Amino acid sequence: MNTQNFRTATLHAGDDKVKQKIKVLLVDDERHIRMLMNKVMTSMNLEVVAEAANGHEAVEMYRTHKPHMVFLDINMPGMDGQEALKQIKSEYPDAFIIMLTSLSAMDIVTECLDLGAANYIRKDTPLNELKGYVKESWDDYIAYMKGKKNAD
């Protein structure tokens, strides 16, 4: 079994547990990046439920689809990823967001992490490493959410 594949998410609907594929929102102004990420996510047994080309669309798509996982480009025209991250996290503090970047400007990446992004991935990351980062970040997020739930 490929350890970089995902099974399902267990969601709680009232007292019932419902299993479903992990839903993903892809946000990048470059269509070819969204297409590549879609193929990668699908190969990991994740379901891409929506795509957006800018921050405004990202916020609206998040509200509509409430995905489990978001891949959000930092540098986009109009509303950039950093601003979209702020808006999504202000409405959905537990949102799981990984920033995508072709930038090497670590100050912007650090700001995004400080704003609540779970991680960042450079767009030139080899695919196997990218899959590993996604799985590791998700596992860390699930552990954090379980700890948070147990603390409540």
N, C-alpha and C positions, 0 to 999 in steps of 0.2 A: 504494500500500500504506500502511495506517495504521501509523505508526511506534510507536504505543502498543500494538500487538498483539504477542503473544509467539508464537514459533514453537513449538519443542519443547525439552525439556531433553535433553542427551546424558548418559546415566547409564552408569557403568562397572560391569558385572557380570562380575567376573573379567577376562578378556582381551577380552570382547565389549563393544561400545558399543551401548546400547539407547536409541532415541529414544522419548520419550513426552511427553504434555502436562505442563506444570508443574502440580503438585498443590498445592491451597490449603486451609488450615484457617481458617475464620472464627470468631472468638470475640467475642461481644457479648451482654449480657443483654437487649438490646432486639431482639425478633424482626424488626421492620421494618428495622433497620439491617443485620441479617444478610441479609435478603431483597434490599435495595438493593445491598449489596456483592456478593452472589451474581450479580446481573444485571450489575454492572460487570465482575466477574472473567470471567464467561462471554463478555461482549462483547470482552474482551481476549484471548480464546482460551486462558484458563486453566481448569483443571478443579477445581471445588470438591469435595473428597472428604469433607469433614466440617464440621460446625458444632457449636459449644459455646456454652452460656449462662453459664458461669462458669469460674473458673480451674482448679478441680478437673477439670472435664470437658475443659478445654483440654489439660492435662498428659496425661490418659489418651488423648485423641484423637491427640495428637502421638505418643505411644508406639505406638499402634495403626497409624496411617496414615503416619507419617514424611513429612509433606508437605514440599515444597520451600520453601513460603512460608506465613507465618502473619500474619493480621491480628488483633491482640489489643487489646481494649478495656482501658483502664486502670482505670476505675471500675466495679466489679461487686460484687454482694453475695457473701458467703462469701469465697472466695479471690479477691483482686483481680488485675488484670493484671500488676502489678508483681511480686507473689509468684509468679504462674505463669511470668513471664519468667525469674525467678531459677531456678526448678525446671527448666524446659526447658533453659536455657543450661547449667546444671550437668551435665545428662545428655548434652546435644547441643550442645557449644560452637559448632559451625558453623551452628546453626539461624538461618534468615533470618526475622526477626520485625519487623513494622512495627506500632507502637502506634497505636491509634485513641483519640481523645479529644475530649470536648466541653469539657474543662477549659481554662482559660487559665492555669493554675498551671504556669509554666515550670519551677519547681523539681522537680516530680514528673516532668515530661517529661525533663528533664536527667538525673535519676537513672536513668530507664529507658534512656536512651542510654548512660549510663556503665555500666549492667549488660549492655550488648551488643545492645540493639535497633538495628536498621539505620536506622530513621527513625521519624517519627511523622507522622500525618495528622489534622488536625482534621476532625470529622465534618461541619462545614459548608463544607468545601472544595468548590468547583465541580467537577463530574465530570471535565471535561477536564484540570483541574489535578491532580486525584487520580490519574488515569491516568498523567499525566506523572511525578508523584512516584514512583509504583509502578515504572514502567519505568526511571527514572533510578536508583532505589535498587537494583533488581535488577541493572542493568548494573554498578553500582559493586561489588556483592557478587560478581558473577561475576569481575570483574577482580581483586578481592581474593583470591578462592579460587584463581584461576589463578596469581597471584603466590605464594601460600602453597604451592601444589603444586610450583611450580618451585623454591622455596627448600628443599623437603624432599629 
